[in-house]
Amino acid sequence: MNKPRSKLLLSAIVMLSLSVCRAADSTLPPLKQPGFTPVTGYVSCELIPVKMSDQKYYMMHELVLQNASQADVAITKVTLTDPLNGNRLIAEISGDDVSALLHFAKPQEVGAVLKANQGALLSIDTSFEKNAVPLAVDHNIYYKTLQPSILVPETGMETIARTAISQDKPIAVGPPLRGGNWLPMNVAHNYGHRNSFFPFNGRWYAPERWAIDYIRFTPEHALRTGPAEDLHSYPAYGQDLIAVSDGKVLRVVDGLDDLKIGGKLENMTLDNLGGNLVFLDIGNGYGAFYAHIIKGTIAVREGQTVRRGQFLGKLGNSGNSTGPHLHFHIVKGDDYLAAQGVPYVIDAFKVAGPVDTAQDLEKATYDNLPFKLAPEFVGTHTSEFPQDNTVIAFPE
């Protein structure tokens, strides 16, 4: 879905890759920190690293924070450290980056300040080289307050949310599309999908945490072949959507018209956000979500069993969409919004290369000028998650 309900104003985070020795014992010792912690917090989801097609391992999660004191507290820095390897630094967020990555239910102008009893979500993204993923992380919150007290000093640091990193492999699936010249966009970045948070049943969910918008370009890497207002000018429009795994159809929505290019979805609700859609139970508690399908093309019904590669419908522009694309994500749960988005790997795809520069992609998107590819990571990739802005091909 191309216009999430919550957007990040600025994307920034410092990512450090470390050659860390893996500990033999993954048992986590308890935190030994007596005393008052004005900021409480917990990790929103399971920490699952995934290998992406640039050969690095990525992990995304959030800290659900709450100021438990009566004083306003400014978060000045957050570090992630490895408690099983001498508290070695994994990542650091400081300065304006803290404000950029801290999300409030209502935007505020005071930046990274948690008012008394106020809560917020902090987006944390990390990347690692091969064999450098730690077994656990600590979250260290540095803060200051203008209303110091016996319980809340003027400045302080607390360690919270010691969390083990999953040793399980991400779920493996097949491709949701066929053919080449597909460009995954809005992938694993601190904007857009990444920061679409939904409160359901008393807790926060980020179902689109690992979502991908698949856009298709011409073989010459142009966005369209005709007038911008004609949906048929876009190579993605009308392409087949296929099941990524054997499974069962949990939800179908149909009957919504495609949105005109440049149009706006009126009367947006949680029910029409994805337009015409299919949501599959793909086993072991996982669900696969396909959005923005063309009205009347959905070929499955709720309760139906499907096989991997089976035709589901045709790619369109229904719902909250700015142009023909497939919004695809996988969740751990039986609802496509009230569940946590999880990483996964596609068993095989080919990489033609990443878009050479961000300026090239912007010109392609807005001016229909073909972009060039950088000669990196070219070839067949297996059991990986597609990297953002990289042209890939699936089997026909």
PARO-724078 format. One line per field, with one value per residue (C-alpha): z, x, y. Coordinates in nm, 3 decimals. Each point is the difference from the previous one (the first is absolute). Layout:
% PARO-724078
w <- [Z; ...]
u <- [X; ...]
v <- [Y; ...]
% end
This chain:
% PARO-724078
w <- [0.000; -0.120; 0.248; 0.353; 0.286; 0.189; -0.180; 0.115; -0.067; -0.021; -0.056; 0.204; 0.207; 0.061; -0.083; 0.108; -0.126; 0.241; -0.021; 0.325; 0.126; 0.040; 0.354; 0.059; 0.276; -0.106; 0.353; 0.094; 0.346; 0.166; 0.008; 0.325; 0.027; 0.328; 0.037; -0.169; -0.382; -0.112; -0.352; -0.033; -0.322; -0.174; -0.344; -0.228; -0.192; -0.036; -0.120; -0.324; -0.221; -0.374; -0.279; -0.276; -0.357; 0.083; 0.212; 0.334; 0.281; 0.111; 0.310; 0.076; 0.321; 0.224; 0.364; 0.155; 0.250; 0.290; 0.226; 0.340; 0.191; 0.077; -0.180; -0.371; -0.125; -0.313; -0.162; -0.118; -0.123; -0.036; -0.044; -0.066; 0.157; 0.011; 0.360; -0.090; -0.155; 0.243; -0.076; -0.340; -0.194; -0.264; -0.096; 0.122; -0.050; 0.114; -0.065; -0.250; -0.095; 0.328; -0.081; -0.351; 0.119; 0.296; -0.088; 0.201; -0.044; -0.057; -0.163; 0.225; -0.044; 0.301; -0.166; 0.208; 0.321; 0.183; 0.213; 0.338; -0.051; -0.380; -0.228; -0.343; -0.239; -0.098; -0.334; 0.007; -0.311; 0.001; -0.261; 0.037; -0.208; -0.039; 0.325; 0.199; 0.129; 0.382; 0.212; 0.210; 0.037; 0.283; -0.054; 0.182; 0.041; 0.073; 0.126; 0.166; 0.174; 0.092; 0.308; 0.193; 0.321; 0.240; -0.233; -0.334; -0.018; -0.244; -0.229; 0.003; -0.189; 0.042; -0.163; -0.092; -0.221; -0.005; -0.287; -0.165; -0.378; -0.172; -0.129; -0.220; -0.373; -0.157; -0.178; -0.361; -0.280; -0.375; -0.208; -0.003; -0.367; -0.325; -0.239; 0.010; 0.036; 0.346; 0.237; 0.373; 0.161; 0.350; 0.143; 0.351; 0.037; 0.272; -0.189; -0.163; 0.078; 0.271; 0.221; -0.057; 0.350; 0.096; 0.352; 0.023; 0.302; 0.244; -0.167; -0.290; -0.326; -0.303; -0.265; -0.282; 0.169; -0.280; -0.277; -0.363; -0.276; -0.328; -0.301; -0.350; -0.250; -0.371; -0.121; -0.056; 0.364; -0.073; 0.226; -0.272; -0.372; -0.054; 0.168; 0.376; 0.061; -0.185; 0.238; -0.296; -0.063; 0.304; -0.063; 0.344; -0.065; -0.062; 0.086; 0.164; 0.376; 0.121; 0.330; 0.172; 0.175; 0.042; 0.232; 0.064; -0.087; 0.320; -0.143; -0.334; -0.071; -0.349; -0.175; 0.040; -0.309; -0.090; 0.118; -0.276; -0.025; 0.223; 0.173; 0.371; 0.182; 0.146; 0.331; 0.083; 0.250; 0.118; -0.224; -0.326; 0.065; -0.195; -0.273; -0.141; 0.183; 0.075; 0.333; 0.020; 0.292; -0.111; 0.300; 0.335; 0.105; -0.294; -0.236; -0.343; -0.105; -0.356; -0.050; -0.281; -0.227; -0.305; 0.070; -0.127; -0.067; 0.332; -0.077; 0.352; 0.277; 0.378; 0.139; -0.325; -0.001; -0.232; -0.131; -0.040; -0.334; -0.033; -0.165; 0.253; -0.195; -0.204; 0.122; 0.009; 0.167; 0.239; 0.354; 0.141; -0.296; -0.209; -0.297; -0.112; 0.234; 0.220; 0.372; 0.157; 0.356; 0.233; 0.361; 0.290; 0.073; -0.152; -0.079; -0.256; 0.223; 0.361; -0.017; -0.011; -0.336; -0.031; -0.236; -0.241; -0.280; -0.360; -0.110; -0.330; -0.208; -0.230; 0.060; -0.296; 0.228; 0.226; -0.143; -0.045; 0.191; 0.192; -0.250; -0.285; 0.176; 0.075; -0.365; -0.108; 0.240; -0.071; -0.349; -0.153; -0.078; -0.014; 0.281; -0.006; 0.212; 0.205; -0.073; 0.353; 0.139; -0.352; -0.042; 0.161; 0.370; 0.221; 0.340; 0.028; 0.045; -0.295; 0.065; -0.058; -0.346; -0.162; -0.328; 0.035; -0.205; 0.102; -0.202; -0.277]
u <- [0.000; 0.162; -0.119; 0.032; -0.194; 0.317; 0.306; 0.349; 0.106; 0.367; 0.193; 0.315; 0.174; 0.357; 0.062; 0.316; 0.116; 0.215; 0.201; -0.133; 0.079; -0.317; -0.055; -0.050; -0.255; -0.305; -0.146; -0.043; 0.108; -0.249; 0.060; 0.166; -0.121; -0.159; -0.169; -0.263; -0.026; -0.205; -0.038; -0.144; -0.009; -0.030; 0.079; -0.303; 0.075; 0.229; 0.348; 0.056; 0.301; -0.034; 0.253; -0.073; 0.124; 0.284; 0.143; -0.051; -0.230; -0.272; -0.216; -0.290; -0.192; -0.142; 0.027; -0.338; 0.097; -0.186; 0.106; -0.092; 0.102; -0.164; 0.274; 0.042; 0.293; 0.205; 0.163; 0.343; 0.144; -0.082; 0.262; -0.030; 0.267; 0.076; -0.025; 0.163; 0.310; 0.124; -0.278; 0.148; -0.176; -0.246; -0.169; -0.046; -0.278; 0.072; -0.076; -0.272; -0.021; -0.174; -0.273; -0.033; -0.042; -0.228; -0.368; -0.283; -0.373; -0.024; 0.295; 0.167; 0.251; 0.220; 0.193; 0.121; -0.175; -0.225; -0.234; -0.107; -0.188; 0.032; 0.082; 0.163; 0.151; 0.366; 0.090; 0.330; 0.164; 0.335; 0.217; 0.279; 0.266; -0.008; 0.062; -0.020; -0.357; 0.002; -0.202; -0.159; -0.032; -0.034; -0.169; 0.173; -0.205; 0.185; -0.220; -0.016; -0.272; -0.059; -0.193; 0.252; -0.103; 0.121; -0.136; 0.083; 0.349; 0.076; 0.177; 0.009; 0.030; -0.204; 0.017; -0.332; -0.151; 0.279; -0.117; 0.122; 0.034; -0.182; 0.215; -0.285; 0.020; -0.261; -0.289; 0.082; -0.250; -0.022; -0.045; -0.330; 0.048; 0.143; 0.257; 0.262; 0.054; -0.159; 0.126; -0.066; -0.059; -0.063; 0.191; 0.149; 0.048; -0.101; -0.291; -0.316; -0.088; 0.260; -0.183; -0.362; -0.114; -0.348; -0.145; -0.213; -0.124; 0.203; 0.342; 0.197; 0.053; 0.218; -0.141; 0.180; 0.340; 0.142; -0.245; 0.107; -0.158; 0.079; 0.007; 0.079; 0.205; 0.054; 0.309; 0.155; -0.081; -0.271; -0.306; -0.264; -0.055; -0.271; -0.192; 0.041; -0.376; -0.053; 0.037; 0.080; 0.315; 0.159; 0.165; -0.106; -0.371; -0.190; 0.289; -0.083; 0.024; 0.083; -0.001; 0.340; -0.081; -0.260; -0.267; -0.357; -0.182; -0.092; -0.130; -0.109; -0.115; -0.130; -0.220; 0.212; 0.090; 0.357; 0.108; 0.081; 0.362; 0.037; -0.330; -0.064; -0.183; -0.311; -0.146; 0.304; -0.062; 0.194; -0.227; 0.077; 0.361; 0.136; -0.263; -0.092; 0.210; 0.082; 0.134; 0.133; 0.073; 0.333; 0.050; 0.177; -0.186; 0.115; -0.218; 0.078; -0.174; -0.057; -0.153; -0.124; -0.140; -0.218; -0.371; -0.156; 0.328; 0.032; -0.019; -0.021; -0.258; 0.018; 0.057; 0.148; 0.324; 0.272; 0.325; 0.328; 0.009; -0.379; -0.153; -0.168; -0.089; 0.144; 0.215; -0.190; -0.035; -0.293; 0.005; 0.260; 0.236; 0.184; 0.068; -0.026; 0.200; -0.026; 0.017; 0.115; 0.083; 0.009; -0.118; 0.009; -0.369; -0.344; -0.071; 0.184; 0.000; -0.036; 0.325; 0.374; 0.170; 0.288; 0.293; 0.009; 0.217; -0.090; 0.148; 0.142; 0.011; 0.246; 0.151; 0.073; 0.147; -0.099; -0.109; 0.319; -0.105; -0.300; -0.020; -0.037; -0.292; -0.167; 0.026; -0.138; -0.293; -0.098; 0.135; -0.008; 0.372; 0.169; 0.244; 0.334; 0.100; 0.314; 0.187; -0.035; -0.135; -0.092; -0.108; -0.219; -0.079; -0.142; -0.170; 0.026; -0.225; 0.006; 0.184; -0.168; 0.025; 0.163; -0.133; -0.082; -0.156; -0.215; -0.055; -0.257]
v <- [0.000; 0.312; 0.263; -0.136; 0.149; 0.088; 0.135; 0.077; 0.358; -0.081; -0.318; -0.034; -0.260; -0.093; -0.365; -0.177; -0.339; -0.195; -0.318; -0.144; -0.349; -0.200; -0.120; -0.369; 0.058; 0.203; 0.009; 0.364; 0.109; 0.233; 0.374; 0.102; 0.356; 0.101; 0.332; 0.208; 0.003; 0.300; -0.140; -0.349; -0.194; -0.333; -0.138; -0.008; -0.319; -0.297; 0.096; -0.192; 0.080; -0.059; -0.010; 0.249; -0.002; 0.243; -0.286; 0.175; -0.110; 0.240; 0.019; 0.236; 0.053; 0.267; 0.093; 0.079; 0.270; 0.156; 0.284; -0.139; 0.311; 0.333; 0.194; 0.067; -0.206; 0.073; -0.303; 0.113; -0.329; -0.368; -0.269; -0.371; -0.216; -0.371; -0.128; -0.331; 0.157; 0.261; 0.249; 0.072; 0.273; -0.118; 0.327; 0.356; 0.254; 0.353; 0.367; 0.079; -0.367; -0.078; 0.252; -0.142; -0.356; 0.068; -0.027; 0.148; -0.058; 0.376; 0.180; 0.253; 0.279; -0.068; -0.283; -0.293; 0.100; -0.242; 0.204; -0.134; -0.329; 0.029; -0.293; -0.031; -0.254; 0.010; -0.161; -0.186; -0.144; -0.178; -0.170; -0.251; -0.166; -0.377; -0.189; 0.323; -0.022; 0.000; -0.239; 0.275; 0.376; 0.247; 0.336; 0.286; 0.317; 0.325; 0.281; 0.338; 0.198; 0.362; -0.114; -0.212; -0.171; -0.266; -0.266; 0.167; 0.156; 0.281; -0.246; -0.376; -0.328; -0.314; -0.342; -0.157; -0.268; -0.258; -0.217; -0.320; -0.002; -0.284; -0.285; -0.123; 0.054; 0.231; -0.168; -0.098; 0.068; 0.018; 0.317; 0.190; 0.099; -0.132; 0.139; 0.272; 0.374; 0.014; 0.267; -0.053; 0.341; 0.137; -0.295; -0.005; 0.375; 0.240; 0.147; -0.121; -0.360; -0.021; 0.244; -0.096; -0.088; -0.121; -0.040; -0.314; -0.190; 0.205; -0.012; 0.146; -0.187; 0.076; -0.235; 0.181; -0.007; -0.217; 0.094; 0.043; 0.206; -0.177; 0.234; -0.122; 0.196; -0.051; -0.193; 0.346; 0.087; 0.254; 0.018; 0.018; -0.041; 0.261; 0.283; 0.027; 0.000; -0.332; -0.296; -0.225; 0.207; -0.160; -0.340; -0.123; 0.050; -0.322; -0.234; -0.331; -0.035; -0.350; -0.186; -0.005; -0.326; -0.268; 0.129; 0.102; 0.322; 0.184; 0.329; 0.143; 0.355; 0.080; 0.254; 0.317; 0.202; 0.087; 0.342; 0.246; 0.112; 0.303; -0.081; -0.028; -0.275; 0.160; -0.114; -0.210; -0.279; -0.302; -0.208; 0.182; 0.100; -0.297; 0.018; -0.337; -0.254; -0.361; -0.125; -0.355; -0.229; -0.151; -0.225; 0.002; 0.314; 0.216; 0.203; 0.149; 0.322; 0.130; 0.347; 0.232; -0.274; 0.083; -0.032; -0.321; -0.180; -0.184; -0.372; -0.143; 0.009; -0.005; -0.349; -0.130; -0.200; 0.131; -0.140; 0.181; 0.186; 0.003; 0.307; 0.231; 0.314; 0.285; 0.288; 0.328; 0.338; -0.037; 0.133; 0.237; -0.003; 0.262; -0.228; -0.363; -0.223; -0.305; 0.066; -0.326; -0.090; -0.299; 0.003; -0.241; -0.028; -0.047; 0.367; 0.212; 0.311; -0.124; -0.198; 0.060; 0.025; -0.248; -0.045; -0.290; -0.131; -0.078; -0.328; 0.133; 0.316; 0.175; 0.343; 0.227; 0.266; 0.289; 0.334; 0.199; 0.312; 0.128; 0.287; -0.251; -0.166; 0.332; 0.103; -0.336; 0.027; 0.360; 0.071; -0.351; 0.018; -0.342; -0.073; -0.178; -0.297; -0.038; -0.326; -0.136; -0.328; -0.113; -0.362; -0.266; 0.040; -0.271; 0.023; 0.378; 0.301; 0.245; 0.324; 0.335; 0.164; -0.302; -0.138; -0.370; -0.279; -0.295; -0.318; 0.034]
% end
